[in-house]
Amino acid sequence: MFFSVDKEILGEISTHELKPEGGDLQVTEENKEEYIRLVAEWRMSRGVEEQTQAFFEGFNEVLPQQYLQYFDAKELEVRLRNLRIHQLTL
């Protein structure tokens, strides 16, 4: 095991190094905690970057980002919930 992760997209596997020269650095008992931390960080951020970007693009088509500044999180939740209820009743 090395300081890299594989990601499969549409049957194509790509390897991402978790740190410089990570493809050559083996995971050992001494560095396994660093490996786990780097994998978790990658999975939570870069591992879903494309999906997050696609979500924001679609969301911005429905509600442009410039309008979000007028609402706090709770107000936005209420408005989106009402929008969903309104769409279901049409």
All heavy atoms as an XYZ file, in Angstrom:
757
protein
N       0.847     -1.157      0.000
C       0.000      0.000      0.000
C       0.904      1.236      0.000
O       1.896      1.283      0.711
C      -0.904     -0.009      1.237
C      -1.910      1.088      1.236
S      -3.042      1.120      2.661
C      -3.508     -0.553      2.873
N       0.503      2.217     -0.799
C       1.290      3.433     -0.943
C       0.432      4.651     -0.636
O      -0.786      4.554     -0.518
C       1.858      3.533     -2.367
C       2.820      2.424     -2.687
C       2.377      1.242     -3.250
C       4.162      2.575     -2.411
C       3.262      0.220     -3.538
C       5.058      1.558     -2.695
C       4.611      0.372     -3.258
N       1.063      5.807     -0.542
C       0.359      7.053     -0.265
C      -0.302      7.577     -1.534
O      -0.009      8.650     -2.034
C       1.320      8.102      0.315
C       1.475      8.022      1.809
C       2.255      7.037      2.379
C       0.828      8.921      2.640
C       2.406      6.947      3.745
C       0.963      8.840      4.007
C       1.748      7.850      4.573
N      -1.216      6.784     -2.064
C      -1.985      7.151     -3.248
C      -3.332      6.443     -3.180
O      -3.490      5.471     -2.446
C      -1.230      6.773     -4.525
O      -1.031      5.386     -4.582
N      -4.281      6.968     -3.931
C      -5.605      6.355     -3.991
C      -6.011      6.227     -5.449
O      -5.596      7.007     -6.294
C      -6.667      7.183     -3.226
C      -6.421      7.164     -1.741
C      -6.733      8.602     -3.735
N      -6.797      5.208     -5.729
C      -7.330      5.006     -7.072
C      -8.778      5.466     -7.102
O      -9.531      5.249     -6.159
C      -7.261      3.533     -7.475
C      -5.834      3.047     -7.642
O      -4.951      3.879     -7.933
O      -5.601      1.839     -7.486
N      -9.144      6.081     -8.210
C     -10.515      6.549     -8.389
C     -11.000      6.056     -9.743
O     -10.318      6.222    -10.741
C     -10.548      8.078     -8.333
C     -11.924      8.669     -8.473
C     -11.874     10.172     -8.338
C     -13.248     10.764     -8.482
N     -13.208     12.232     -8.371
N     -12.175      5.440     -9.747
C     -12.723      4.915    -11.002
C     -13.864      5.803    -11.466
O     -14.797      6.113    -10.722
C     -13.229      3.490    -10.795
C     -13.634      2.836    -12.079
C     -15.045      2.286    -12.053
O     -15.524      1.916    -10.983
O     -15.654      2.247    -13.123
N     -13.780      6.258    -12.705
C     -14.831      7.056    -13.315
C     -15.146      6.442    -14.667
O     -14.287      6.381    -15.542
C     -14.406      8.524    -13.494
C     -14.090      9.151    -12.137
C     -15.491      9.309    -14.197
C     -13.541     10.555    -12.229
N     -16.386      5.946    -14.795
C     -16.849      5.328    -16.040
C     -15.895      4.235    -16.525
O     -15.561      4.159    -17.699
C     -17.030      6.402    -17.123
C     -18.049      7.494    -16.797
C     -18.008      8.590    -17.855
C     -19.440      6.927    -16.670
N     -15.442      3.416    -15.606
C     -14.577      2.295    -15.956
C     -13.110      2.639    -16.113
O     -12.283      1.765    -16.287
N     -12.768      3.915    -16.035
C     -11.370      4.337    -16.163
C     -10.813      4.629    -14.777
O     -11.379      5.422    -14.026
C     -11.270      5.573    -17.042
C      -9.845      5.997    -17.299
C      -9.767      7.187    -18.243
O     -10.555      7.244    -19.200
O      -8.929      8.060    -17.989
N      -9.697      3.984    -14.451
C      -9.091      4.152    -13.134
C      -7.943      5.151    -13.234
O      -7.083      5.039    -14.099
C      -8.575      2.807    -12.582
C      -9.760      1.857    -12.387
C      -7.831      3.018    -11.267
C      -9.386      0.470    -11.950
N      -7.974      6.121    -12.328
C      -6.874      7.082    -12.247
C      -6.317      7.055    -10.831
O      -7.047      6.816     -9.868
C      -7.339      8.489    -12.618
O      -8.357      8.911    -11.750
N      -5.022      7.271    -10.709
C      -4.349      7.241     -9.421
C      -3.998      8.662     -9.015
O      -3.508      9.443     -9.820
C      -3.074      6.380     -9.491
O      -3.451      5.050     -9.857
C      -2.353      6.345     -8.159
N      -4.260      8.977     -7.758
C      -3.955     10.299     -7.210
C      -3.020     10.127     -6.027
O      -3.313      9.375     -5.102
C      -5.237     11.007     -6.763
C      -6.209     11.220     -7.868
N      -6.139     12.304     -8.704
C      -7.250     10.477     -8.285
C      -7.113     12.220     -9.595
N      -7.798     11.114     -9.362
N      -1.902     10.824     -6.059
C      -0.956     10.776     -4.945
C      -1.468     11.661     -3.819
O      -1.915     12.779     -4.061
C       0.425     11.218     -5.403
C       1.045     10.235     -6.379
C       2.478     10.592     -6.756
O       2.916     11.723     -6.488
O       3.149      9.722     -7.316
N      -1.391     11.155     -2.606
C      -1.881     11.889     -1.450
C      -0.880     12.926     -0.960
O      -1.234     13.830     -0.206
C      -2.212     10.917     -0.314
C      -3.337      9.931     -0.639
C      -3.431      8.865      0.441
C      -4.650     10.656     -0.820
N       0.365     12.762     -1.354
C       1.417     13.705     -1.035
C       2.491     13.568     -2.092
O       2.482     12.584     -2.838
C       1.954     13.482      0.380
C       2.561     12.093      0.634
C       2.843     11.811      2.083
C       4.089     12.505      2.549
N       4.415     12.263      3.965
N       3.393     14.520     -2.221
C       4.429     14.413     -3.255
C       5.203     13.091     -3.154
O       5.560     12.658     -2.056
C       5.341     15.609     -2.962
C       4.457     16.591     -2.258
C       3.491     15.759     -1.459
N       5.379     12.456     -4.289
C       6.062     11.155     -4.367
C       5.323     10.069     -3.592
O       5.903      9.057     -3.206
C       7.518     11.259     -3.856
C       8.342     12.328     -4.538
C       8.527     12.093     -6.026
O       8.657     10.935     -6.448
O       8.506     13.100     -6.758
N       4.017     10.263     -3.364
C       3.228      9.317     -2.591
C       3.120      7.949     -3.238
O       2.950      6.952     -2.551
N       3.246      7.888     -4.559
C       3.186      6.612     -5.252
C       4.379      5.720     -4.965
O       4.332      4.516     -5.187
N       5.428      6.322     -4.428
C       6.642      5.560     -4.098
C       6.814      5.361     -2.603
O       7.733      4.654     -2.182
C       7.881      6.293     -4.639
C       7.849      6.421     -6.146
O       7.365      5.482     -6.813
O       8.291      7.463     -6.660
N       5.961      5.984     -1.791
C       6.099      5.934     -0.341
C       5.145      4.902      0.235
O       3.919      5.057      0.163
C       5.812      7.316      0.251
C       5.954      7.474      1.750
C       7.387      7.186      2.195
C       5.557      8.885      2.150
N       5.698      3.847      0.805
C       4.867      2.779      1.368
C       4.273      3.190      2.707
O       4.887      3.925      3.475
C       5.693      1.510      1.567
C       5.837      0.707      0.297
C       6.327     -0.694      0.592
O       7.437     -0.885      1.046
N       5.474     -1.658      0.325
N       3.081      2.673      2.980
C       2.436      2.890      4.268
C       3.025      1.879      5.239
O       3.075      0.681      4.956
C       0.907      2.712      4.163
C       0.250      2.851      5.524
C       0.324      3.692      3.168
N       3.485      2.381      6.368
C       4.075      1.526      7.397
C       3.318      1.730      8.701
O       2.439      2.595      8.799
C       5.563      1.882      7.621
O       5.630      3.227      8.124
C       6.370      1.750      6.338
N       3.690      0.976      9.694
C       3.093      1.130     11.019
C       3.323      2.550     11.548
O       2.463      3.128     12.183
C       3.691      0.101     11.980
C       2.983      0.002     13.308
C       1.553     -0.524     13.200
O       1.259     -1.353     12.322
O       0.720     -0.083     14.014
N       4.484      3.095     11.242
C       4.839      4.426     11.739
C       4.059      5.558     11.056
O       3.842      6.605     11.645
C       6.350      4.683     11.565
C       7.232      3.834     12.462
C       7.371      2.390     11.962
O       7.316      2.171     10.730
O       7.520      1.495     12.808
N       3.679      5.393      9.808
C       3.017      6.491      9.093
C       1.554      6.199      8.729
O       0.955      6.943      7.971
C       3.814      6.880      7.841
C       3.888      5.778      6.812
O       3.099      4.831      6.822
N       4.840      5.894      5.911
N       0.995      5.134      9.263
C      -0.372      4.763      8.885
C      -1.411      5.801      9.314
O      -2.391      6.006      8.620
C      -0.738      3.377      9.405
C      -0.914      3.281     10.900
C      -1.288      1.886     11.325
C      -1.460      1.808     12.828
N      -1.755      0.446     13.244
N      -1.192      6.490     10.445
C      -2.151      7.511     10.868
C      -2.159      8.683      9.889
O      -3.225      9.226      9.568
C      -1.840      7.987     12.279
C      -2.198      6.951     13.331
C      -1.970      7.449     14.745
O      -2.017      8.684     14.971
O      -1.753      6.604     15.629
N      -0.995      9.057      9.381
C      -0.930     10.114      8.376
C      -1.648      9.678      7.105
O      -2.388     10.459      6.501
C       0.526     10.464      8.055
C       0.649     11.532      6.991
C       2.083     11.790      6.562
O       2.974     10.970      6.845
O       2.295     12.825      5.907
N      -1.456      8.419      6.709
C      -2.120      7.888      5.520
C      -3.644      7.958      5.674
O      -4.348      8.432      4.792
C      -1.677      6.450      5.263
C      -2.458      5.764      4.173
C      -2.188      6.019      2.841
C      -3.487      4.877      4.486
C      -2.912      5.410      1.831
C      -4.218      4.249      3.483
C      -3.917      4.515      2.165
O      -4.642      3.914      1.163
N      -4.148      7.512      6.806
C      -5.587      7.514      7.058
C      -6.123      8.946      7.020
O      -7.166      9.217      6.425
C      -5.912      6.834      8.401
C      -5.609      5.330      8.299
C      -7.361      7.071      8.816
C      -5.624      4.598      9.623
N      -5.415      9.877      7.635
C      -5.833     11.280      7.639
C      -5.874     11.834      6.219
O      -6.833     12.491      5.822
C      -4.881     12.110      8.500
C      -5.254     13.587      8.569
C      -4.267     14.390      9.399
N      -2.895     14.299      8.932
C      -2.391     14.950      7.879
N      -3.180     15.715      7.150
N      -1.127     14.826      7.544
N      -4.834     11.531      5.412
C      -4.778     12.041      4.040
C      -5.862     11.429      3.153
O      -6.447     12.114      2.318
C      -3.394     11.796      3.446
C      -2.267     12.647      4.045
C      -0.913     12.172      3.526
C      -2.478     14.107      3.737
N      -6.144     10.136      3.332
C      -7.206      9.494      2.559
C      -8.563     10.099      2.918
O      -9.363     10.427      2.042
C      -7.226      7.960      2.772
C      -8.489      7.346      2.204
C      -6.007      7.321      2.136
N      -8.808     10.272      4.215
C     -10.080     10.860      4.649
C     -10.233     12.271      4.101
O     -11.300     12.641      3.602
C     -10.166     10.860      6.171
N      -9.164     13.053      4.174
C      -9.205     14.418      3.647
C      -9.473     14.421      2.143
O     -10.283     15.203      1.644
C      -7.867     15.099      3.935
C      -7.762     16.520      3.455
C      -6.385     17.080      3.751
O      -6.061     17.233      4.948
O      -5.635     17.348      2.791
N      -8.826     13.527      1.421
C      -9.017     13.453     -0.031
C     -10.447     13.046     -0.372
O     -11.082     13.626     -1.243
C      -8.029     12.481     -0.647
C      -8.103     12.462     -2.140
C      -7.508     13.322     -3.013
C      -8.846     11.544     -2.943
N      -7.826     13.002     -4.307
C      -8.649     11.913     -4.298
C      -9.652     10.453     -2.655
C      -9.232     11.211     -5.340
C     -10.236      9.763     -3.703
C     -10.022     10.149     -5.031
N     -10.958     12.045      0.328
C     -12.315     11.567      0.053
C     -13.362     12.647      0.342
O     -14.354     12.759     -0.370
C     -12.645     10.330      0.888
C     -11.807      9.128      0.564
C     -12.498      8.246     -0.421
N     -11.714      7.039     -0.629
C     -11.367      6.590     -1.812
N     -11.725      7.228     -2.889
N     -10.648      5.503     -1.936
N     -13.140     13.433      1.385
C     -14.119     14.446      1.766
C     -14.012     15.716      0.926
O     -14.951     16.490      0.890
C     -13.957     14.795      3.248
C     -14.250     13.636      4.171
S     -15.893     12.939      3.959
C     -16.895     14.265      4.561
N     -12.903     15.908      0.253
C     -12.778     17.136     -0.533
C     -12.570     16.826     -2.001
O     -13.491     16.873     -2.798
C     -11.639     18.005      0.008
O     -10.404     17.303     -0.086
N     -11.370     16.469     -2.366
C     -11.063     16.253     -3.780
C     -11.758     15.037     -4.359
O     -12.034     14.999     -5.556
C      -9.551     16.137     -3.964
C      -8.842     17.463     -3.691
C      -7.381     17.294     -3.776
N      -6.956     16.571     -2.577
C      -5.763     16.044     -2.424
N      -4.887     16.114     -3.373
N      -5.438     15.431     -1.307
N     -12.065     14.061     -3.547
C     -12.703     12.848     -4.050
C     -14.108     13.059     -4.576
O     -14.610     12.253     -5.348
N     -14.759     14.117     -4.151
C     -16.120     14.403     -4.596
C     -16.215     15.781     -5.255
O     -17.303     16.331     -5.392
C     -17.131     14.298     -3.425
C     -17.224     12.871     -2.921
C     -16.768     15.249     -2.311
N     -15.080     16.312     -5.652
C     -15.045     17.658     -6.220
C     -15.930     17.790     -7.456
O     -16.677     18.758     -7.599
C     -13.606     18.015     -6.581
C     -13.405     19.428     -7.031
C     -11.938     19.752     -7.232
O     -11.071     18.995     -6.773
O     -11.680     20.780     -7.865
N     -15.876     16.824     -8.354
C     -16.676     16.895     -9.581
C     -18.167     16.835     -9.275
O     -18.957     17.578     -9.861
C     -16.283     15.765    -10.528
C     -14.880     15.902    -11.069
C     -14.428     14.672    -11.831
O     -15.288     13.849    -12.194
O     -13.223     14.545    -12.053
N     -18.562     15.977     -8.355
C     -19.972     15.867     -7.993
C     -20.452     17.151     -7.320
O     -21.561     17.622     -7.586
C     -20.199     14.675     -7.051
C     -19.972     13.344     -7.680
C     -18.537     12.854     -7.528
O     -17.611     13.627     -7.396
N     -18.369     11.546     -7.567
N     -19.614     17.725     -6.453
C     -19.977     18.969     -5.783
C     -20.137     20.093     -6.792
O     -21.093     20.876     -6.725
C     -18.917     19.336     -4.735
O     -18.796     18.258     -3.800
C     -19.290     20.603     -3.983
N     -19.214     20.185     -7.734
C     -19.289     21.220     -8.763
C     -20.567     21.073     -9.592
O     -21.252     22.055     -9.883
C     -18.056     21.172     -9.668
C     -18.014     22.265    -10.706
C     -17.949     23.652    -10.096
O     -17.340     23.863     -9.065
N     -18.591     24.597    -10.741
N     -20.908     19.843     -9.966
C     -22.127     19.606    -10.746
C     -23.365     19.997     -9.940
O     -24.304     20.592    -10.482
C     -22.210     18.144    -11.166
N     -23.363     19.687     -8.653
C     -24.489     20.072     -7.797
C     -24.653     21.585     -7.773
O     -25.754     22.111     -7.950
C     -24.298     19.547     -6.369
C     -25.293     20.111     -5.401
C     -26.571     19.604     -5.337
C     -24.945     21.170     -4.570
C     -27.509     20.133     -4.460
C     -25.871     21.706     -3.689
C     -27.151     21.187     -3.634
N     -23.551     22.313     -7.541
C     -23.635     23.774     -7.471
C     -24.067     24.386     -8.793
O     -24.833     25.356     -8.809
C     -22.308     24.375     -7.012
C     -22.085     24.251     -5.527
C     -20.935     23.670     -5.042
C     -23.030     24.708     -4.627
C     -20.727     23.548     -3.680
C     -22.836     24.592     -3.266
C     -21.674     24.010     -2.787
N     -23.608     23.836     -9.897
C     -24.032     24.359    -11.192
C     -25.541     24.193    -11.381
O     -26.232     25.111    -11.819
C     -23.260     23.689    -12.319
C     -21.809     24.134    -12.401
C     -21.002     23.355    -13.416
O     -21.592     22.547    -14.175
O     -19.770     23.546    -13.455
N     -26.052     23.015    -11.052
C     -27.486     22.765    -11.166
C     -28.287     23.615    -10.192
O     -29.326     24.171    -10.539
N     -27.799     23.730     -8.967
C     -28.476     24.535     -7.958
C     -28.534     25.992     -8.394
O     -29.566     26.656     -8.244
C     -27.755     24.398     -6.613
C     -28.479     25.052     -5.476
C     -29.502     24.391     -4.823
C     -28.138     26.323     -5.059
C     -30.184     24.990     -3.776
C     -28.812     26.937     -4.014
C     -29.832     26.268     -3.368
N     -27.434     26.498     -8.958
C     -27.385     27.893     -9.395
C     -28.307     28.168    -10.577
O     -28.698     29.315    -10.801
C     -25.952     28.322     -9.725
C     -25.128     28.523     -8.469
O     -25.646     28.897     -7.435
N     -23.838     28.270     -8.569
N     -28.658     27.141    -11.323
C     -29.645     27.333    -12.381
C     -31.028     27.583    -11.800
O     -31.830     28.330    -12.364
C     -29.681     26.114    -13.305
C     -28.483     26.008    -14.223
C     -28.575     24.806    -15.139
O     -29.688     24.271    -15.327
O     -27.531     24.403    -15.670
N     -31.311     26.951    -10.675
C     -32.605     27.114    -10.021
C     -32.624     28.387     -9.182
O     -33.591     29.152     -9.206
C     -32.916     25.890     -9.126
C     -34.202     26.091     -8.338
C     -32.978     24.627     -9.959
N     -31.570     28.624     -8.445
C     -31.472     29.785     -7.563
C     -30.076     30.377     -7.708
O     -29.129     29.867     -7.115
C     -31.733     29.372     -6.113
C     -31.756     30.478     -5.082
C     -32.898     31.451     -5.373
C     -31.925     29.902     -3.688
N     -29.932     31.436     -8.494
C     -28.614     32.025     -8.715
C     -27.933     32.417     -7.406
O     -28.581     32.884     -6.464
C     -28.915     33.255     -9.567
C     -30.182     32.914    -10.270
C     -30.965     32.094     -9.275
N     -26.646     32.204     -7.364
C     -25.871     32.403     -6.153
C     -25.976     33.830     -5.613
O     -25.955     34.045     -4.407
C     -24.412     32.054     -6.432
C     -23.575     31.920     -5.198
C     -22.206     31.368     -5.523
O     -21.812     31.269     -6.661
N     -21.471     31.011     -4.500
N     -26.153     34.810     -6.474
C     -26.242     36.202     -6.021
C     -27.432     36.416     -5.092
O     -27.420     37.301     -4.241
C     -26.320     37.150     -7.211
C     -27.613     36.999     -8.005
C     -27.446     37.327     -9.468
O     -26.410     37.056    -10.040
N     -28.474     37.925    -10.051
N     -28.478     35.596     -5.224
C     -29.654     35.752     -4.371
C     -29.483     35.079     -3.002
O     -30.221     35.384     -2.067
C     -30.898     35.187     -5.049
C     -31.242     35.909     -6.332
C     -31.451     35.208     -7.504
C     -31.338     37.293     -6.374
C     -31.757     35.863     -8.687
C     -31.645     37.956     -7.552
C     -31.851     37.246     -8.708
O     -32.147     37.889     -9.875
N     -28.535     34.176     -2.885
C     -28.338     33.458     -1.624
C     -27.852     34.365     -0.507
O     -28.070     34.082      0.666
C     -27.347     32.304     -1.806
C     -27.808     31.164     -2.703
C     -26.722     30.127     -2.824
C     -29.082     30.550     -2.176
N     -27.199     35.457     -0.842
C     -26.650     36.343      0.176
C     -27.730     36.984      1.042
O     -27.457     37.458      2.140
C     -25.793     37.419     -0.474
C     -26.576     38.385     -1.351
C     -25.686     39.353     -2.091
O     -24.490     39.412     -1.842
N     -26.273     40.109     -3.006
N     -28.964     36.984      0.577
C     -30.046     37.627      1.316
C     -30.660     36.731      2.389
O     -31.492     37.178      3.168
C     -31.142     38.094      0.353
C     -30.631     39.069     -0.682
C     -30.626     38.725     -2.020
C     -30.130     40.303     -0.306
C     -30.149     39.603     -2.980
C     -29.639     41.187     -1.254
C     -29.657     40.835     -2.586
O     -29.168     41.709     -3.527
N     -30.276     35.458      2.422
C     -30.885     34.501      3.347
C     -29.838     33.868      4.243
O     -28.730     33.578      3.806
C     -31.592     33.376      2.572
C     -32.606     33.876      1.584
C     -32.320     33.895      0.229
C     -33.843     34.327      2.011
C     -33.252     34.348     -0.697
C     -34.785     34.793      1.097
C     -34.490     34.801     -0.256
N     -30.217     33.607      5.490
C     -29.368     32.751      6.311
C     -29.793     31.301      6.046
O     -30.746     31.045      5.302
C     -29.451     33.130      7.799
C     -30.826     32.904      8.425
O     -31.609     32.091      7.900
O     -31.111     33.534      9.452
N     -29.083     30.354      6.629
C     -29.319     28.938      6.323
C     -30.746     28.507      6.642
O     -31.370     27.774      5.872
C     -28.325     28.066      7.085
N     -31.295     28.959      7.769
C     -32.643     28.545      8.165
C     -33.697     29.105      7.208
O     -34.608     28.399      6.791
C     -32.924     29.000      9.598
C     -34.197     28.441     10.163
C     -34.105     26.941     10.301
C     -35.335     26.385     10.951
N     -35.351     24.932     10.912
N     -33.554     30.381      6.829
C     -34.511     30.986      5.894
C     -34.478     30.277      4.546
O     -35.513     30.030      3.940
C     -34.186     32.465      5.692
C     -34.472     33.330      6.888
C     -33.969     34.740      6.682
O     -32.899     34.930      6.078
O     -34.664     35.669      7.133
N     -33.286     29.954      4.089
C     -33.149     29.268      2.806
C     -33.796     27.887      2.856
O     -34.495     27.488      1.929
C     -31.675     29.156      2.414
C     -31.396     28.578      1.042
C     -32.051     29.417     -0.043
C     -29.894     28.488      0.819
N     -33.596     27.188      3.965
C     -34.211     25.867      4.118
C     -35.738     25.962      4.041
O     -36.386     25.181      3.350
C     -33.792     25.248      5.452
C     -34.426     23.902      5.712
C     -34.084     23.340      7.085
O     -33.286     23.947      7.806
O     -34.653     22.290      7.421
N     -36.316     26.936      4.740
C     -37.767     27.108      4.742
C     -38.264     27.428      3.343
O     -39.249     26.867      2.865
C     -38.180     28.209      5.748
C     -39.638     28.600      5.571
C     -37.912     27.738      7.161
N     -37.589     28.317      2.646
C     -38.018     28.708      1.305
C     -37.911     27.539      0.319
O     -38.797     27.351     -0.508
C     -37.223     29.911      0.815
C     -37.552     31.145      1.604
C     -36.931     32.376      1.017
N     -37.154     33.531      1.842
C     -38.281     34.225      1.912
N     -39.313     33.872      1.201
N     -38.389     35.276      2.697
N     -36.820     26.772      0.425
C     -36.673     25.624     -0.477
C     -37.709     24.551     -0.177
O     -38.234     23.913     -1.082
C     -35.260     25.054     -0.393
C     -34.165     25.918     -1.002
C     -32.796     25.322     -0.735
C     -34.392     26.096     -2.492
N     -38.016     24.357      1.074
C     -39.033     23.376      1.447
C     -40.387     23.804      0.908
O     -41.141     23.005      0.365
C     -39.076     23.208      2.963
C     -39.994     22.084      3.383
C     -39.954     21.812      4.854
N     -38.640     21.331      5.242
C     -38.040     21.642      6.391
N     -38.636     22.426      7.265
N     -36.871     21.153      6.677
N     -40.705     25.082      1.030
C     -41.980     25.594      0.498
C     -42.023     25.478     -1.020
O     -43.070     25.177     -1.590
C     -42.204     27.044      0.927
C     -42.532     27.149      2.399
O     -42.968     26.189      3.020
N     -42.298     28.317      2.967
N     -40.924     25.729     -1.675
C     -40.859     25.589     -3.132
C     -41.144     24.149     -3.527
O     -41.899     23.886     -4.448
C     -39.477     26.018     -3.644
C     -39.232     25.868     -5.144
C     -40.147     26.794     -5.933
C     -37.770     26.164     -5.460
N     -40.569     23.212     -2.802
C     -40.776     21.788     -3.101
C     -42.242     21.410     -2.897
O     -42.838     20.720     -3.706
C     -39.872     20.937     -2.222
C     -39.983     19.476     -2.496
C     -38.919     18.696     -1.737
N     -39.150     17.292     -1.911
C     -39.259     16.434     -0.918
N     -39.116     16.824      0.326
N     -39.472     15.164     -1.149
N     -42.833     21.875     -1.815
C     -44.250     21.569     -1.537
C     -45.122     22.166     -2.627
O     -46.038     21.542     -3.125
C     -44.667     22.082     -0.143
C     -43.958     21.238      0.935
C     -46.174     22.057      0.041
C     -44.078     21.794      2.343
N     -44.815     23.393     -3.029
C     -45.592     24.061     -4.080
C     -45.490     23.275     -5.397
O     -46.490     23.091     -6.075
C     -45.082     25.492     -4.278
C     -45.770     26.220     -5.374
N     -47.094     26.627     -5.298
C     -45.347     26.598     -6.598
C     -47.440     27.218     -6.407
N     -46.391     27.231     -7.220
N     -44.319     22.797     -5.743
C     -44.146     22.049     -6.982
C     -44.902     20.722     -6.935
O     -45.417     20.265     -7.957
C     -42.655     21.787     -7.239
C     -41.910     23.028     -7.680
C     -40.421     22.758     -7.855
O     -39.902     21.764     -7.360
N     -39.752     23.652     -8.558
N     -44.957     20.094     -5.766
C     -45.657     18.815     -5.648
C     -47.166     18.985     -5.809
O     -47.850     18.065     -6.234
C     -45.345     18.164     -4.301
C     -43.918     17.647     -4.120
C     -43.731     17.141     -2.693
C     -43.613     16.538     -5.121
N     -47.687     20.142     -5.452
C     -49.137     20.340     -5.529
C     -49.593     20.818     -6.897
O     -50.784     20.858     -7.151
C     -49.605     21.342     -4.458
O     -48.936     22.593     -4.664
C     -49.340     20.832     -3.063
N     -48.687     21.200     -7.768
C     -49.086     21.664     -9.108
C     -49.581     20.556     -9.986
O     -49.354     19.473     -9.969
C     -47.916     22.375     -9.793
C     -47.529     23.706     -9.179
C     -46.345     24.295     -9.937
C     -48.696     24.675     -9.260
